[in-house]
Amino acid sequence: MKTNSLVIIAGLCALMGIATAEEGKAKAAKKEIAPEILEKYDTDKDGKLSKEEKAAMKKDKEAAEPKKEKKTKKKAEEGAGGEAGEI
């Protein structure tokens, strides 16, 4: 009886280990970087983004965000009938 229980427990532990390994692979696959981003920012062409390459990507993203805010504000003003603050 004890032997059967130990075999069952060992089998379950093995299955849990396999499931955990598969989950880790799935998470790693989600972290893949889009090819167009690699093409633009991966200057050393190693397939990964270094700290410097990530910083360049972040800088470009931050530079693009104020443009979005200006467009949104302009649309809001147009929808309100002109200048901001008019009643």
N, CA and C of each residue as an Amber inpcrd file, in Angstrom:
protein
   261
   0.8210000  -1.1920000   0.0000000   0.0000000   0.0000000   0.0000000
   0.8680000   1.2610000   0.0000000   1.8970000   1.2360000   0.8650000
   2.7750000   2.3990000   0.9190000   3.5040000   2.5920000  -0.4030000
   3.8840000   1.4960000  -1.0330000   4.6010000   1.5720000  -2.3080000
   3.6990000   2.1890000  -3.3700000   2.4460000   1.7740000  -3.4340000
   1.5020000   2.3400000  -4.4070000   1.3140000   3.8410000  -4.1840000
   1.1860000   4.2310000  -2.9280000   1.0060000   5.6450000  -2.6150000
   2.2230000   6.4490000  -3.0510000   3.4200000   5.9180000  -2.7960000
   4.6470000   6.6200000  -3.1820000   4.7610000   6.7410000  -4.6990000
   4.3710000   5.7020000  -5.4120000   4.4170000   5.7400000  -6.8760000
   3.4330000   6.7900000  -7.4010000   2.2600000   6.8330000  -6.8330000
   1.2520000   7.8130000  -7.2610000   1.7410000   9.2380000  -6.9580000
   2.2640000   9.4480000  -5.7750000   2.7700000  10.7760000  -5.4010000
   3.9180000  11.1840000  -6.3190000   4.8310000  10.2690000  -6.6010000
   5.9600000  10.5760000  -7.4890000   5.4530000  10.9280000  -8.8940000
   4.4670000  10.2050000  -9.3710000   3.8980000  10.4910000 -10.6910000
   3.2380000  11.8600000 -10.7450000   2.5080000  12.1860000  -9.7060000
   1.8650000  13.5040000  -9.6560000   2.9010000  14.6270000  -9.6050000
   3.9610000  14.4230000  -8.8450000   5.0260000  15.4300000  -8.7800000
   5.6770000  15.6170000 -10.1530000   5.8910000  14.5300000 -10.8550000
   6.4820000  14.6140000 -12.1900000   5.5650000  15.3790000 -13.1390000
   4.2800000  15.0990000 -13.0840000   3.3180000  15.8170000 -13.9380000
   3.2850000  17.3030000 -13.6070000   3.3740000  17.6470000 -12.3300000
   3.3730000  19.0480000 -11.9320000   4.6320000  19.7510000 -12.4470000
   5.7440000  19.0440000 -12.4220000   6.9850000  19.6100000 -12.9360000
   6.9090000  19.8710000 -14.4300000   6.3240000  18.9580000 -15.1570000
   6.1630000  19.1270000 -16.6100000   5.2300000  20.2980000 -16.8980000
   4.1360000  20.3930000 -16.1480000   3.1810000  21.4790000 -16.3590000
   3.8330000  22.8330000 -16.0710000   4.6430000  22.8920000 -15.0230000
   5.3280000  24.1410000 -14.6730000   6.3260000  24.5220000 -15.7550000
   7.0380000  23.5580000 -16.2910000   8.0040000  23.8340000 -17.3530000
   7.3050000  24.3680000 -18.5990000   6.1750000  23.7820000 -18.9530000
   5.4130000  24.2470000 -20.1120000   4.8950000  25.6650000 -19.8970000
   4.4720000  25.9640000 -18.6780000   3.9890000  27.3050000 -18.3660000
   5.1220000  28.3220000 -18.5100000   6.3120000  27.9580000 -18.0800000
   7.4680000  28.8390000 -18.2190000   7.7920000  29.1120000 -19.6800000
   7.6750000  28.0940000 -20.5260000   7.9100000  28.2760000 -21.9600000
   6.8730000  29.2150000 -22.5640000   5.6250000  29.0890000 -22.1300000
   4.5620000  29.9510000 -22.6500000   4.8110000  31.4030000 -22.2670000
   5.2560000  31.6390000 -21.0320000   5.5540000  33.0010000 -20.6000000
   6.7110000  33.5780000 -21.4000000   7.7210000  32.7590000 -21.6580000
   8.8680000  33.2250000 -22.4390000   8.4470000  33.5760000 -23.8610000
   7.5320000  32.8170000 -24.4170000   7.0620000  33.0840000 -25.7780000
   6.3020000  34.4030000 -25.8450000   5.5850000  34.7630000 -24.7710000
   4.8440000  36.0200000 -24.7480000   5.7860000  37.2180000 -24.7430000
   6.9940000  37.0420000 -24.2450000   7.9360000  38.1440000 -24.1310000
   8.6910000  38.4040000 -25.4260000   8.3720000  37.6840000 -26.4820000
   9.0370000  37.9140000 -27.7610000   8.7310000  39.3210000 -28.2440000
   9.7300000  39.9340000 -28.8200000   9.6020000  41.3150000 -29.2800000
   9.1550000  41.3080000 -30.7310000   8.2460000  42.2040000 -31.0480000
   7.7210000  42.2970000 -32.4100000   8.8580000  42.5630000 -33.3920000
   8.8380000  41.9070000 -34.5410000   9.9250000  42.0640000 -35.5200000
  10.1550000  43.5120000 -35.9470000   9.0680000  44.2860000 -36.0730000
   9.2520000  45.6740000 -36.5100000   9.9620000  46.5140000 -35.4480000
   9.7570000  46.1670000 -34.1870000  10.4630000  46.8900000 -33.1200000
  11.9280000  46.5010000 -33.1270000  12.2140000  45.2080000 -33.2840000
  13.6110000  44.7750000 -33.3660000  14.3190000  45.4230000 -34.5450000
  13.6320000  45.4920000 -35.6610000  14.2270000  46.0720000 -36.8550000
  14.6160000  47.5330000 -36.6200000  13.7630000  48.2520000 -35.9010000
  14.0030000  49.6710000 -35.6850000  15.0280000  49.9450000 -34.5800000
  14.9630000  49.2000000 -33.4720000  15.7690000  49.5380000 -32.2960000
  16.9400000  48.6090000 -32.0120000  16.9610000  47.4140000 -32.5540000
  18.0470000  46.4620000 -32.2820000  19.2530000  46.8140000 -33.1470000
  20.0330000  47.7920000 -32.6950000  21.1390000  48.3090000 -33.5090000
  22.2820000  47.3090000 -33.6630000  22.4910000  46.4510000 -32.6680000
  23.5820000  45.4770000 -32.7770000  23.1280000  44.1510000 -33.3920000
  21.8480000  44.0660000 -33.7500000  21.2620000  42.9110000 -34.4590000
  21.5040000  41.5780000 -33.7380000  21.3790000  41.5980000 -32.3820000
  21.5400000  40.3510000 -31.6360000  20.2130000  39.6830000 -31.2880000
  19.1010000  40.2850000 -31.7370000  17.7870000  39.7030000 -31.4820000
  17.2080000  40.0860000 -30.1420000  17.9100000  40.9310000 -29.3770000
  17.4460000  41.3860000 -28.0730000  17.6210000  42.8940000 -28.0040000
  16.9090000  43.5150000 -27.0630000  17.0870000  44.9400000 -26.8510000
  17.9370000  45.1650000 -25.6070000  19.0540000  45.8510000 -25.7930000
  19.9200000  46.1950000 -24.6650000  19.3090000  47.3630000 -23.9010000
  19.9360000  47.7390000 -22.7860000  19.4380000  48.8720000 -22.0130000
  19.4090000  50.1330000 -22.8610000  20.4400000  50.3320000 -23.6510000
  20.5190000  51.5350000 -24.4960000  19.4260000  51.5220000 -25.5680000
  19.1950000  50.3560000 -26.1530000  18.1690000  50.2340000 -27.1940000
  16.7710000  50.4450000 -26.6060000  16.5410000  49.9180000 -25.3890000
  15.2630000  50.1280000 -24.7190000  15.0780000  51.6020000 -24.3790000
  16.1630000  52.2610000 -23.9650000  16.0880000  53.6900000 -23.6480000
  15.7230000  54.5020000 -24.8840000  16.2810000  54.1380000 -26.0340000
  15.9620000  54.8350000 -27.2830000  14.4910000  54.6280000 -27.6350000
  13.9790000  53.4170000 -27.4400000  12.5810000  53.1300000 -27.7210000
  11.6760000  53.9390000 -26.7830000  12.0360000  53.9980000 -25.5040000
  11.2530000  54.7490000 -24.5310000  11.2600000  56.2420000 -24.8740000
  12.4170000  56.7490000 -25.2860000  12.5310000  58.1680000 -25.6450000
  11.6160000  58.4880000 -26.8320000  11.6250000  57.6270000 -27.8360000
  10.7540000  57.8340000 -29.0000000   9.2790000  57.7870000 -28.6020000
   8.9380000  56.8660000 -27.7140000   7.5520000  56.7300000 -27.2640000
   7.1080000  57.9820000 -26.5080000   7.9700000  58.4640000 -25.6220000
   7.6400000  59.6670000 -24.8520000   7.5340000  60.8910000 -25.7560000
   8.3630000  60.9620000 -26.7740000   8.3140000  62.0880000 -27.7070000
   7.0230000  62.0730000 -28.5160000   6.4850000  60.8930000 -28.7710000
   5.2520000  60.7750000 -29.5580000   4.0090000  61.0640000 -28.7210000
   4.0510000  60.8490000 -27.4260000   2.8720000  61.0190000 -26.5760000
   2.3610000  62.4590000 -26.5150000   3.2060000  63.4700000 -26.3680000
   2.6570000  64.8300000 -26.3400000   1.8920000  65.1850000 -27.6180000
   2.3010000  64.6430000 -28.7400000   1.5860000  64.8840000 -29.9930000
   0.1630000  64.3510000 -29.8930000  -0.0110000  63.1940000 -29.2890000
  -1.3430000  62.6180000 -29.1100000  -2.1970000  63.5410000 -28.2490000
  -1.5960000  64.0530000 -27.1530000  -2.3400000  64.9120000 -26.2410000
  -2.7810000  66.1860000 -26.9510000  -1.9100000  66.7670000 -27.7810000
  -2.2540000  67.9780000 -28.5070000  -3.4110000  67.7260000 -29.4580000
  -3.3770000  66.5830000 -30.1670000  -4.4500000  66.2520000 -31.1000000
  -5.7670000  66.0700000 -30.3550000  -5.7260000  65.3870000 -29.2300000
  -6.9340000  65.1540000 -28.4460000  -7.4990000  66.4710000 -27.9340000
  -6.6130000  67.3520000 -27.4580000  -7.0560000  68.6440000 -26.9500000
  -7.6800000  69.4730000 -28.0790000  -7.0530000  69.4440000 -29.2550000
  -7.5640000  70.1970000 -30.3860000  -8.9560000  69.6890000 -30.7830000
  -9.1390000  68.3770000 -30.8070000 -10.4420000  67.8060000 -31.1420000
 -11.4850000  68.2110000 -30.1130000 -11.0970000  68.2250000 -28.8450000
 -12.0290000  68.6100000 -27.7880000 -12.4460000  70.0660000 -27.9550000
 -11.4900000  70.9100000 -28.3160000 -11.7930000  72.3230000 -28.5250000
 -12.7350000  72.5030000 -29.7220000 -12.4720000  71.7850000 -30.7730000
 -13.3120000  71.8770000 -31.9600000 -14.7290000  71.3950000 -31.6530000
 -14.8240000  70.3590000 -30.8880000 -16.1300000  69.8170000 -30.5260000
 -16.8920000  70.7440000 -29.5970000 -16.1660000  71.5670000 -28.8230000
 -16.8060000  72.4670000 -27.8790000 -17.1820000  73.7910000 -28.5530000
 -16.8340000  73.9430000 -29.8070000 -17.2260000  75.1480000 -30.4950000
 -16.1600000  76.2250000 -30.5490000 -14.9140000  75.8570000 -30.4160000
 -13.8630000  76.8710000 -30.5580000 -12.8250000  76.8180000 -29.4680000
 -12.4800000  77.9690000 -28.9680000 -11.4040000  78.0880000 -27.9850000
 -11.7590000  77.4110000 -26.6720000 -10.7310000  76.8890000 -26.0190000
 -10.9410000  76.2770000 -24.7160000 -11.3570000  77.3700000 -23.7390000
 -12.2730000  77.0920000 -22.8820000 -12.6990000  78.0470000 -21.8970000
 -13.9150000  78.8710000 -22.3080000 -14.3100000  78.7950000 -23.5790000
 -15.5090000  79.5160000 -24.0080000 -16.7550000  78.8210000 -23.4920000
 -17.7410000  79.5960000 -23.2120000 -18.9940000  79.0260000 -22.7160000
 -20.0790000  79.2570000 -23.7430000
